[in-house]
Amino acid sequence: MVAVIERQVIHVVETHIDRGYIASPSITELETEGSLIFCKPWKTQNGDLHTKEDFNINLKNKTATCPAGHCEKFEYGKTVQFNPVVCDKCAVRTNCTKAADGKGRTISILTWSK
């Protein structure tokens, strides 16, 4: 695919890929050149609670936004810890986490190959 793009002198604005390609050097190169990279997270199980797919994860800005609209910054390879004060007051908390009061929702962000 990369060779075809290079022959046609195409500037790739955005790339939609499967998880299997996220660590490809070609994807890293495209991201470095300014292409937006879109990749769905792996399917997760969380019972009746919100799953990672319900969160807006922006890899370029390194932010995760919960279903209620609260946004947290993250680092690749780390766990996002949502603000417990915000989570304690959230109207959809019971649909999101079973964590005790004073503990916010967490989601893991796998390492992005750079």
N, CA, C and O atoms as a printed pandas DataFrame, in Angstrom:
     atom_number atom_name residue_name chain_id  residue_number  x_coord  y_coord  z_coord
0              1         N          MET        A               1    0.819   -1.182    0.000
1              2        CA          MET        A               1    0.000    0.000    0.000
2              3         C          MET        A               1    0.871    1.257    0.000
3              4         O          MET        A               1    0.594    2.206   -0.734
4              5         N          VAL        A               2    1.915    1.264    0.816
5              6        CA          VAL        A               2    2.789    2.434    0.910
6              7         C          VAL        A               2    3.424    2.737   -0.440
7              8         O          VAL        A               2    3.503    3.898   -0.842
8              9         N          ALA        A               3    3.881    1.692   -1.148
9             10        CA          ALA        A               3    4.518    1.891   -2.456
10            11         C          ALA        A               3    3.541    2.515   -3.455
11            12         O          ALA        A               3    3.926    3.385   -4.237
12            13         N          VAL        A               4    2.295    2.079   -3.432
13            14        CA          VAL        A               4    1.276    2.631   -4.337
14            15         C          VAL        A               4    1.033    4.102   -4.029
15            16         O          VAL        A               4    0.935    4.920   -4.945
16            17         N          ILE        A               5    0.937    4.439   -2.769
17            18        CA          ILE        A               5    0.722    5.828   -2.354
18            19         C          ILE        A               5    1.895    6.701   -2.798
19            20         O          ILE        A               5    1.703    7.806   -3.304
20            21         N          GLU        A               6    3.114    6.191   -2.601
21            22        CA          GLU        A               6    4.305    6.958   -2.988
22            23         C          GLU        A               6    4.373    7.167   -4.494
23            24         O          GLU        A               6    4.727    8.257   -4.942
24            25         N          ARG        A               7    4.041    6.150   -5.288
25            26        CA          ARG        A               7    4.061    6.283   -6.753
26            27         C          ARG        A               7    3.061    7.315   -7.235
27            28         O          ARG        A               7    3.313    8.016   -8.215
28            29         N          GLN        A               8    1.930    7.415   -6.555
29            30        CA          GLN        A               8    0.881    8.341   -6.975
30            31         C          GLN        A               8    1.041    9.719   -6.351
31            32         O          GLN        A               8    0.243   10.615   -6.623
32            33         N          VAL        A               9    2.054    9.898   -5.524
33            34        CA          VAL        A               9    2.335   11.161   -4.841
34            35         C          VAL        A               9    1.067   11.666   -4.136
35            36         O          VAL        A               9    0.623   12.795   -4.340
36            37         N          ILE        A              10    0.515   10.802   -3.316
37            38        CA          ILE        A              10   -0.701   11.117   -2.559
38            39         C          ILE        A              10   -0.317   11.538   -1.149
39            40         O          ILE        A              10    0.524   10.903   -0.513
40            41         N          HIS        A              11   -0.929   12.603   -0.666
41            42        CA          HIS        A              11   -0.751   13.001    0.737
42            43         C          HIS        A              11   -1.924   12.422    1.515
43            44         O          HIS        A              11   -3.075   12.786    1.277
44            45         N          VAL        A              12   -1.630   11.523    2.440
45            46        CA          VAL        A              12   -2.668   10.846    3.217
46            47         C          VAL        A              12   -3.084   11.740    4.381
47            48         O          VAL        A              12   -2.269   12.073    5.242
48            49         N          VAL        A              13   -4.356   12.124    4.400
49            50        CA          VAL        A              13   -4.877   13.022    5.431
50            51         C          VAL        A              13   -5.317   12.238    6.658
51            52         O          VAL        A              13   -5.098   12.676    7.788
52            53         N          GLU        A              14   -5.935   11.082    6.442
53            54        CA          GLU        A              14   -6.337   10.238    7.562
54            55         C          GLU        A              14   -6.264    8.777    7.166
55            56         O          GLU        A              14   -6.432    8.420    6.000
56            57         N          THR        A              15   -6.011    7.940    8.159
57            58        CA          THR        A              15   -5.853    6.517    7.940
58            59         C          THR        A              15   -6.720    5.770    8.943
59            60         O          THR        A              15   -6.636    6.010   10.147
60            61         N          HIS        A              16   -7.554    4.866    8.441
61            62        CA          HIS        A              16   -8.405    4.033    9.288
62            63         C          HIS        A              16   -7.850    2.612    9.219
63            64         O          HIS        A              16   -7.836    1.994    8.154
64            65         N          ILE        A              17   -7.392    2.100   10.364
65            66        CA          ILE        A              17   -6.719    0.804   10.359
66            67         C          ILE        A              17   -7.261   -0.125   11.435
67            68         O          ILE        A              17   -7.940    0.293   12.373
68            69         N          ASP        A              18   -6.940   -1.380   11.267
69            70        CA          ASP        A              18   -7.220   -2.421   12.250
70            71         C          ASP        A              18   -6.110   -2.403   13.291
71            72         O          ASP        A              18   -4.995   -1.977   12.990
72            73         N          ARG        A              19   -6.389   -2.855   14.506
73            74        CA          ARG        A              19   -5.395   -2.878   15.593
74            75         C          ARG        A              19   -4.094   -3.565   15.188
75            76         O          ARG        A              19   -3.028   -3.199   15.684
76            77         N          GLY        A              20   -4.160   -4.541   14.310
77            78        CA          GLY        A              20   -2.975   -5.284   13.923
78            79         C          GLY        A              20   -1.908   -4.443   13.240
79            80         O          GLY        A              20   -0.746   -4.847   13.184
80            81         N          TYR        A              21   -2.285   -3.279   12.720
81            82        CA          TYR        A              21   -1.345   -2.436   11.983
82            83         C          TYR        A              21   -0.827   -1.244   12.781
83            84         O          TYR        A              21    0.009   -0.493   12.277
84            85         N          ILE        A              22   -1.289   -1.052   13.988
85            86        CA          ILE        A              22   -0.959    0.152   14.750
86            87         C          ILE        A              22    0.537    0.297   15.008
87            88         O          ILE        A              22    1.028    1.423   15.092
88            89         N          ALA        A              23    1.277   -0.804   15.136
89            90        CA          ALA        A              23    2.710   -0.729   15.424
90            91         C          ALA        A              23    3.577   -0.660   14.167
91            92         O          ALA        A              23    4.805   -0.649   14.259
92            93         N          SER        A              24    2.948   -0.614   13.002
93            94        CA          SER        A              24    3.693   -0.577   11.746
94            95         C          SER        A              24    4.502    0.710   11.616
95            96         O          SER        A              24    3.996    1.792   11.913
96            97         N          PRO        A              25    5.753    0.601   11.175
97            98        CA          PRO        A              25    6.549    1.811   10.934
98            99         C          PRO        A              25    5.880    2.749    9.920
99           100         O          PRO        A              25    6.045    3.967   10.002
100          101         N          SER        A              26    5.136    2.193    8.976
101          102        CA          SER        A              26    4.433    3.028    7.992
102          103         C          SER        A              26    3.387    3.904    8.662
103          104         O          SER        A              26    3.205    5.058    8.276
104          105         N          ILE        A              27    2.701    3.367    9.659
105          106        CA          ILE        A              27    1.689    4.141   10.381
106          107         C          ILE        A              27    2.365    5.249   11.177
107          108         O          ILE        A              27    1.867    6.374   11.225
108          109         N          THR        A              28    3.495    4.936   11.800
109          110        CA          THR        A              28    4.253    5.953   12.544
110          111         C          THR        A              28    4.684    7.067   11.603
111          112         O          THR        A              28    4.592    8.245   11.948
112          113         N          GLU        A              29    5.156    6.698   10.413
113          114        CA          GLU        A              29    5.581    7.695    9.426
114          115         C          GLU        A              29    4.416    8.575    8.981
115          116         O          GLU        A              29    4.557    9.793    8.881
116          117         N          LEU        A              30    3.264    7.956    8.715
117          118        CA          LEU        A              30    2.083    8.730    8.319
118          119         C          LEU        A              30    1.679    9.707    9.410
119          120         O          LEU        A              30    1.349   10.858    9.126
120          121         N          GLU        A              31    1.705    9.252   10.660
121          122        CA          GLU        A              31    1.335   10.117   11.783
122          123         C          GLU        A              31    2.319   11.279   11.900
123          124         O          GLU        A              31    1.911   12.412   12.157
124          125         N          THR        A              32    3.594   11.009   11.715
125          126        CA          THR        A              32    4.620   12.049   11.770
126          127         C          THR        A              32    4.398   13.090   10.671
127          128         O          THR        A              32    4.675   14.274   10.868
128          129         N          GLU        A              33    3.904   12.653    9.526
129          130        CA          GLU        A              33    3.640   13.555    8.402
130          131         C          GLU        A              33    2.313   14.299    8.547
131          132         O          GLU        A              33    1.940   15.085    7.675
132          133         N          GLY        A              34    1.598   14.050    9.652
133          134        CA          GLY        A              34    0.372   14.793    9.924
134          135         C          GLY        A              34   -0.920   14.060    9.647
135          136         O          GLY        A              34   -1.996   14.630    9.831
136          137         N          SER        A              35   -0.850   12.807    9.207
137          138        CA          SER        A              35   -2.059   12.033    8.960
138          139         C          SER        A              35   -2.739   11.706   10.289
139          140         O          SER        A              35   -2.070   11.369   11.266
140          141         N          LEU        A              36   -4.053   11.806   10.323
141          142        CA          LEU        A              36   -4.816   11.383   11.502
142          143         C          LEU        A              36   -4.968    9.869   11.434
143          144         O          LEU        A              36   -5.333    9.324   10.392
144          145         N          ILE        A              37   -4.691    9.195   12.534
145          146        CA          ILE        A              37   -4.764    7.739   12.582
146          147         C          ILE        A              37   -5.989    7.344   13.403
147          148         O          ILE        A              37   -6.130    7.747   14.558
148          149         N          PHE        A              38   -6.870    6.555   12.796
149          150        CA          PHE        A              38   -8.069    6.085   13.473
150          151         C          PHE        A              38   -7.990    4.571   13.607
151          152         O          PHE        A              38   -7.760    3.855   12.633
152          153         N          CYS        A              39   -8.186    4.101   14.835
153          154        CA          CYS        A              39   -8.105    2.675   15.104
154          155         C          CYS        A              39   -9.040    2.349   16.258
155          156         O          CYS        A              39   -8.922    2.931   17.337
156          157         N          LYS        A              40   -9.956    1.434   16.043
157          158        CA          LYS        A              40  -10.881    1.055   17.108
158          159         C          LYS        A              40  -10.143    0.275   18.191
159          160         O          LYS        A              40   -9.248   -0.516   17.892
160          161         N          PRO        A              41  -10.522    0.498   19.455
161          162        CA          PRO        A              41   -9.906   -0.307   20.524
162          163         C          PRO        A              41  -10.406   -1.746   20.434
163          164         O          PRO        A              41  -11.440   -2.022   19.824
164          165         N          TRP        A              42   -9.664   -2.648   21.045
165          166        CA          TRP        A              42  -10.098   -4.032   21.093
166          167         C          TRP        A              42  -11.427   -4.102   21.820
167          168         O          TRP        A              42  -11.683   -3.327   22.742
168          169         N          LYS        A              43  -12.264   -5.027   21.405
169          170        CA          LYS        A              43  -13.544   -5.225   22.087
170          171         C          LYS        A              43  -13.287   -5.614   23.541
171          172         O          LYS        A              43  -12.440   -6.455   23.841
172          173         N          THR        A              44  -14.033   -4.985   24.418
173          174        CA          THR        A              44  -13.882   -5.278   25.840
174          175         C          THR        A              44  -15.204   -5.746   26.417
175          176         O          THR        A              44  -16.274   -5.479   25.869
176          177         N          GLN        A              45  -15.109   -6.438   27.517
177          178        CA          GLN        A              45  -16.286   -6.898   28.245
178          179         C          GLN        A              45  -16.344   -6.117   29.549
179          180         O          GLN        A              45  -15.336   -6.015   30.248
180          181         N          ASN        A              46  -17.470   -5.579   29.880
181          182        CA          ASN        A              46  -17.611   -4.853   31.144
182          183         C          ASN        A              46  -19.021   -5.022   31.702
183          184         O          ASN        A              46  -19.567   -4.126   32.346
184          185         N          GLY        A              47  -19.587   -6.183   31.439
185          186        CA          GLY        A              47  -20.949   -6.427   31.924
186          187         C          GLY        A              47  -21.917   -5.416   31.343
187          188         O          GLY        A              47  -21.910   -5.159   30.140
188          189         N          ASP        A              48  -22.747   -4.845   32.197
189          190        CA          ASP        A              48  -23.720   -3.840   31.772
190          191         C          ASP        A              48  -23.149   -2.425   31.832
191          192         O          ASP        A              48  -23.851   -1.462   31.524
192          193         N          LEU        A              49  -21.890   -2.291   32.224
193          194        CA          LEU        A              49  -21.272   -0.971   32.366
194          195         C          LEU        A              49  -20.690   -0.494   31.041
195          196         O          LEU        A              49  -20.482   -1.284   30.120
196          197         N          HIS        A              50  -20.429    0.816   30.957
197          198        CA          HIS        A              50  -19.795    1.374   29.766
198          199         C          HIS        A              50  -18.455    0.678   29.528
199          200         O          HIS        A              50  -17.705    0.409   30.466
200          201         N          THR        A              51  -18.169    0.394   28.259
201          202        CA          THR        A              51  -16.884   -0.200   27.891
202          203         C          THR        A              51  -15.980    0.892   27.325
203          204         O          THR        A              51  -16.404    2.035   27.156
204          205         N          LYS        A              52  -14.747    0.534   27.039
205          206        CA          LYS        A              52  -13.798    1.484   26.465
206          207         C          LYS        A              52  -14.325    2.055   25.146
207          208         O          LYS        A              52  -14.028    3.200   24.805
208          209         N          GLU        A              53  -15.096    1.269   24.411
209          210        CA          GLU        A              53  -15.654    1.742   23.141
210          211         C          GLU        A              53  -16.612    2.918   23.328
211          212         O          GLU        A              53  -16.860    3.669   22.385
212          213         N          ASP        A              54  -17.150    3.084   24.535
213          214        CA          ASP        A              54  -18.070    4.192   24.822
214          215         C          ASP        A              54  -17.334    5.500   25.088
215          216         O          ASP        A              54  -17.960    6.555   25.188
216          217         N          PHE        A              55  -16.011    5.438   25.201
217          218        CA          PHE        A              55  -15.186    6.620   25.460
218          219         C          PHE        A              55  -14.622    7.139   24.140
219          220         O          PHE        A              55  -14.310    6.356   23.243
220          221         N          ASN        A              56  -14.495    8.451   24.027
221          222        CA          ASN        A              56  -13.872    9.049   22.850
222          223         C          ASN        A              56  -12.376    9.154   23.154
223          224         O          ASN        A              56  -11.955    9.988   23.955
224          225         N          ILE        A              57  -11.589    8.312   22.514
225          226        CA          ILE        A              57  -10.147    8.292   22.745
226          227         C          ILE        A              57   -9.459    8.963   21.558
227          228         O          ILE        A              57   -9.502    8.457   20.436
228          229         N          ASN        A              58   -8.831   10.096   21.816
229          230        CA          ASN        A              58   -8.157   10.864   20.778
230          231         C          ASN        A              58   -6.652   10.639   20.920
231          232         O          ASN        A              58   -6.015   11.199   21.812
232          233         N          LEU        A              59   -6.086    9.810   20.029
233          234        CA          LEU        A              59   -4.679    9.455   20.123
234          235         C          LEU        A              59   -3.760   10.633   19.824
235          236         O          LEU        A              59   -2.680   10.746   20.404
236          237         N          LYS        A              60   -4.185   11.506   18.922
237          238        CA          LYS        A              60   -3.337   12.649   18.571
238          239         C          LYS        A              60   -3.230   13.638   19.727
239          240         O          LYS        A              60   -2.135   14.092   20.059
240          241         N          ASN        A              61   -4.357   13.969   20.337
241          242        CA          ASN        A              61   -4.367   14.931   21.450
242          243         C          ASN        A              61   -4.092   14.279   22.794
243          244         O          ASN        A              61   -3.933   14.966   23.804
244          245         N          LYS        A              62   -4.038   12.945   22.807
245          246        CA          LYS        A              62   -3.828   12.170   24.034
246          247         C          LYS        A              62   -4.871   12.523   25.089
247          248         O          LYS        A              62   -4.544   12.866   26.226
248          249         N          THR        A              63   -6.145   12.427   24.678
249          250        CA          THR        A              63   -7.244   12.663   25.601
250          251         C          THR        A              63   -8.249   11.524   25.517
251          252         O          THR        A              63   -8.399   10.880   24.478
252          253         N          ALA        A              64   -8.926   11.293   26.617
253          254        CA          ALA        A              64  -10.029   10.333   26.671
254          255         C          ALA        A              64  -11.213   11.063   27.282
255          256         O          ALA        A              64  -11.099   11.676   28.343
256          257         N          THR        A              65  -12.356   10.992   26.597
257          258        CA          THR        A              65  -13.566   11.659   27.064
258          259         C          THR        A              65  -14.600   10.595   27.400
259          260         O          THR        A              65  -14.907    9.731   26.579
260          261         N          CYS        A              66  -15.131   10.666   28.605
261          262        CA          CYS        A              66  -16.093    9.663   29.065
262          263         C          CYS        A              66  -17.464    9.919   28.438
263          264         O          CYS        A              66  -17.688   10.982   27.859
264          265         N          PRO        A              67  -18.378    8.958   28.547
265          266        CA          PRO        A              67  -19.712    9.127   27.978
266          267         C          PRO        A              67  -20.462   10.362   28.501
267          268         O          PRO        A              67  -21.352   10.875   27.824
268          269         N          ALA        A              68  -20.105   10.838   29.702
269          270        CA          ALA        A              68  -20.763   12.034   30.256
270          271         C          ALA        A              68  -20.080   13.327   29.803
271          272         O          ALA        A              68  -20.547   14.420   30.124
272          273         N          GLY        A              69  -18.963   13.204   29.050
273          274        CA          GLY        A              69  -18.305   14.381   28.497
274          275         C          GLY        A              69  -17.091   14.891   29.254
275          276         O          GLY        A              69  -16.520   15.914   28.875
276          277         N          HIS        A              70  -16.676   14.198   30.327
277          278        CA          HIS        A              70  -15.500   14.632   31.080
278          279         C          HIS        A              70  -14.245   14.132   30.364
279          280         O          HIS        A              70  -14.167   12.967   29.972
280          281         N          CYS        A              71  -13.260   15.027   30.196
281          282        CA          CYS        A              71  -12.055   14.721   29.429
282          283         C          CYS        A              71  -10.827   14.672   30.340
283          284         O          CYS        A              71  -10.653   15.520   31.215
284          285         N          GLU        A              72   -9.981   13.665   30.120
285          286        CA          GLU        A              72   -8.718   13.533   30.851
286          287         C          GLU        A              72   -7.588   13.337   29.848
287          288         O          GLU        A              72   -7.779   12.689   28.819
288          289         N          LYS        A              73   -6.421   13.887   30.137
289          290        CA          LYS        A              73   -5.214   13.661   29.339
290          291         C          LYS        A              73   -4.641   12.290   29.717
291          292         O          LYS        A              73   -4.876   11.796   30.819
292          293         N          PHE        A              74   -3.892   11.686   28.799
293          294        CA          PHE        A              74   -3.242   10.416   29.110
294          295         C          PHE        A              74   -1.873   10.343   28.461
295          296         O          PHE        A              74   -1.524   11.146   27.595
296          297         N          GLU        A              75   -1.106    9.353   28.907
297          298        CA          GLU        A              75    0.175    9.014   28.300
298          299         C          GLU        A              75    0.043    7.598   27.764
299          300         O          GLU        A              75   -0.598    6.749   28.383
300          301         N          TYR        A              76    0.651    7.347   26.611
301          302        CA          TYR        A              76    0.600    6.005   26.045
302          303         C          TYR        A              76    1.193    4.996   27.023
303          304         O          TYR        A              76    2.209    5.257   27.668
304          305         N          GLY        A              77    0.541    3.844   27.122
305          306        CA          GLY        A              77    1.008    2.790   28.002
306          307         C          GLY        A              77    0.582    2.951   29.455
307          308         O          GLY        A              77    0.959    2.142   30.303
308          309         N          LYS        A              78   -0.189    3.974   29.749
309          310        CA          LYS        A              78   -0.621    4.249   31.122
310          311         C          LYS        A              78   -2.127    4.033   31.251
311          312         O          LYS        A              78   -2.828    3.832   30.259
312          313         N          THR        A              79   -2.600    4.078   32.473
313          314        CA          THR        A              79   -4.030    3.980   32.753
314          315         C          THR        A              79   -4.580    5.382   32.977
315          316         O          THR        A              79   -4.025    6.161   33.753
316          317         N          VAL        A              80   -5.671    5.692   32.294
317          318        CA          VAL        A              80   -6.335    6.978   32.493
318          319         C          VAL        A              80   -7.143    6.892   33.778
319          320         O          VAL        A              80   -7.969    5.992   33.931
320          321         N          GLN        A              81   -6.919    7.798   34.683
321          322        CA          GLN        A              81   -7.669    7.863   35.944
322          323         C          GLN        A              81   -8.576    9.085   35.864
323          324         O          GLN        A              81   -8.098   10.219   35.896
324          325         N          PHE        A              82   -9.877    8.855   35.759
325          326        CA          PHE        A              82  -10.810    9.975   35.727
326          327         C          PHE        A              82  -10.965   10.555   37.126
327          328         O          PHE        A              82  -10.921    9.832   38.121
328          329         N          ASN        A              83  -11.145   11.856   37.185
329          330        CA          ASN        A              83  -11.216   12.604   38.444
330          331         C          ASN        A              83  -12.304   12.018   39.343
331          332         O          ASN        A              83  -13.477   12.028   38.972
332          333         N          PRO        A              84  -11.931   11.507   40.524
333          334        CA          PRO        A              84  -12.922   10.894   41.413
334          335         C          PRO        A              84  -13.992   11.855   41.899
335          336         O          PRO        A              84  -15.130   11.439   42.117
336          337         N          VAL        A              85  -13.660   13.130   42.075
337          338        CA          VAL        A              85  -14.662   14.115   42.506
338          339         C          VAL        A              85  -15.729   14.261   41.437
339          340         O          VAL        A              85  -16.919   14.328   41.743
340          341         N          VAL        A              86  -15.297   14.311   40.172
341          342        CA          VAL        A              86  -16.240   14.422   39.050
342          343         C          VAL        A              86  -17.050   13.136   38.928
343          344         O          VAL        A              86  -18.267   13.179   38.753
344          345         N          CYS        A              87  -16.372   11.987   39.021
345          346        CA          CYS        A              87  -17.067   10.699   38.902
346          347         C          CYS        A              87  -18.095   10.508   40.021
347          348         O          CYS        A              87  -19.184    9.990   39.776
348          349         N          ASP        A              88  -17.758   10.921   41.245
349          350        CA          ASP        A              88  -18.684   10.763   42.373
350          351         C          ASP        A              88  -20.002   11.496   42.130
351          352         O          ASP        A              88  -21.058   11.042   42.571
352          353         N          LYS        A              89  -19.940   12.628   41.431
353          354        CA          LYS        A              89  -21.137   13.452   41.195
354          355         C          LYS        A              89  -21.828   13.143   39.872
355          356         O          LYS        A              89  -22.880   13.710   39.577
356          357         N          CYS        A              90  -21.252   12.255   39.076
357          358        CA          CYS        A              90  -21.743   12.015   37.720
358          359         C          CYS        A              90  -23.095   11.304   37.708
359          360         O          CYS        A              90  -23.320   10.351   38.454
360          361         N          ALA        A              91  -23.982   11.785   36.850
361          362        CA          ALA        A              91  -25.323   11.214   36.731
362          363         C          ALA        A              91  -25.313    9.798   36.139
363          364         O          ALA        A              91  -26.243    9.026   36.374
364          365         N          VAL        A              92  -24.268    9.452   35.370
365          366        CA          VAL        A              92  -24.234    8.123   34.752
366          367         C          VAL        A              92  -23.214    7.193   35.426
367          368         O          VAL        A              92  -22.854    6.156   34.868
368          369         N          ARG        A              93  -22.755    7.565   36.616
369          370        CA          ARG        A              93  -21.741    6.771   37.328
370          371         C          ARG        A              93  -22.142    5.308   37.460
371          372         O          ARG        A              93  -21.308    4.429   37.243
372          373         N          THR        A              94  -23.376    5.024   37.804
373          374        CA          THR        A              94  -23.799    3.634   38.016
374          375         C          THR        A              94  -23.760    2.828   36.720
375          376         O          THR        A              94  -23.735    1.598   36.761
376          377         N          ASN        A              95  -23.754    3.504   35.572
377          378        CA          ASN        A              95  -23.633    2.821   34.280
378          379         C          ASN        A              95  -22.174    2.696   33.839
379          380         O          ASN        A              95  -21.880    2.071   32.820
380          381         N          CYS        A              96  -21.260    3.295   34.616
381          382        CA          CYS        A              96  -19.872    3.402   34.186
382          383         C          CYS        A              96  -18.891    2.605   35.047
383          384         O          CYS        A              96  -17.989    1.954   34.518
384          385         N          THR        A              97  -19.060    2.652   36.362
385          386        CA          THR        A              97  -18.078    2.005   37.234
386          387         C          THR        A              97  -18.709    1.488   38.519
387          388         O          THR        A              97  -19.716    2.012   38.996
388          389         N          LYS        A              98  -18.097    0.460   39.060
389          390        CA          LYS        A              98  -18.490   -0.059   40.371
390          391         C          LYS        A              98  -17.464    0.333   41.424
391          392         O          LYS        A              98  -17.507   -0.158   42.552
392          393         N          ALA        A              99  -16.541    1.217   41.057
393          394        CA          ALA        A              99  -15.511    1.671   41.998
394          395         C          ALA        A              99  -16.164    2.360   43.187
395          396         O          ALA        A              99  -17.227    2.967   43.061
396          397         N          ALA        A             100  -15.523    2.260   44.326
397          398        CA          ALA        A             100  -16.026    2.917   45.536
398          399         C          ALA        A             100  -15.989    4.428   45.362
399          400         O          ALA        A             100  -15.210    4.951   44.565
400          401         N          ASP        A             101  -16.842    5.132   46.117
401          402        CA          ASP        A             101  -16.797    6.596   46.107
402          403         C          ASP        A             101  -15.372    7.036   46.415
403          404         O          ASP        A             101  -14.674    6.421   47.221
404          405         N          GLY        A             102  -14.961    8.100   45.765
405          406        CA          GLY        A             102  -13.598    8.589   45.952
406          407         C          GLY        A             102  -12.609    7.965   44.982
407          408         O          GLY        A             102  -11.417    8.272   45.009
408          409         N          LYS        A             103  -13.109    7.091   44.130
409          410        CA          LYS        A             103  -12.276    6.483   43.091
410          411         C          LYS        A             103  -12.980    6.671   41.757
411          412         O          LYS        A             103  -14.142    6.299   41.595
412          413         N          GLY        A             104  -12.261    7.252   40.807
413          414        CA          GLY        A             104  -12.847    7.480   39.484
414          415         C          GLY        A             104  -12.676    6.287   38.573
415          416         O          GLY        A             104  -11.944    5.347   38.883
416          417         N          ARG        A             105  -13.349    6.335   37.465
417          418        CA          ARG        A             105  -13.258    5.290   36.441
418          419         C          ARG        A             105  -11.850    5.283   35.857
419          420         O          ARG        A             105  -11.201    6.326   35.778
420          421         N          THR        A             106  -11.386    4.126   35.456
421          422        CA          THR        A             106  -10.102    4.011   34.789
422          423         C          THR        A             106  -10.276    3.269   33.467
423          424         O          THR        A             106  -11.158    2.422   33.329
424          425         N          ILE        A             107   -9.430    3.595   32.509
425          426        CA          ILE        A             107   -9.316    2.815   31.282
426          427         C          ILE        A             107   -7.837    2.748   30.918
427          428         O          ILE        A             107   -7.098    3.712   31.116
428          429         N          SER        A             108   -7.417    1.619   30.391
429          430        CA          SER        A             108   -6.012    1.440   30.009
430          431         C          SER        A             108   -5.805    1.870   28.564
431          432         O          SER        A             108   -6.627    1.595   27.690
432          433         N          ILE        A             109   -4.689    2.549   28.333
433          434        CA          ILE        A             109   -4.307    2.959   26.983
434          435         C          ILE        A             109   -3.007    2.209   26.647
435          436         O          ILE        A             109   -1.970    2.424   27.274
436          437         N          LEU        A             110   -3.089    1.337   25.656
437          438        CA          LEU        A             110   -1.915    0.566   25.275
438          439         C          LEU        A             110   -0.861    1.475   24.656
439          440         O          LEU        A             110   -1.170    2.555   24.154
440          441         N          THR        A             111    0.360    1.029   24.698
441          442        CA          THR        A             111    1.468    1.807   24.148
442          443         C          THR        A             111    1.305    1.963   22.652
443          444         O          THR        A             111    1.009    1.005   21.938
444          445         N          TRP        A             112    1.502    3.174   22.194
445          446        CA          TRP        A             112    1.496    3.511   20.777
446          447         C          TRP        A             112    2.935    3.520   20.336
447          448         O          TRP        A             112    3.762    4.204   20.938
448          449         N          SER        A             113    3.252    2.774   19.295
449          450        CA          SER        A             113    4.628    2.709   18.813
450          451         C          SER        A             113    4.989    4.010   18.127
451          452         O          SER        A             113    4.349    4.399   17.150
452          453         N          LYS        A             114    6.008    4.685   18.630
453          454        CA          LYS        A             114    6.465    5.949   18.047
454          455         C          LYS        A             114    7.876    5.782   17.555
455          456         O          LYS        A             114    8.461    6.726   17.026
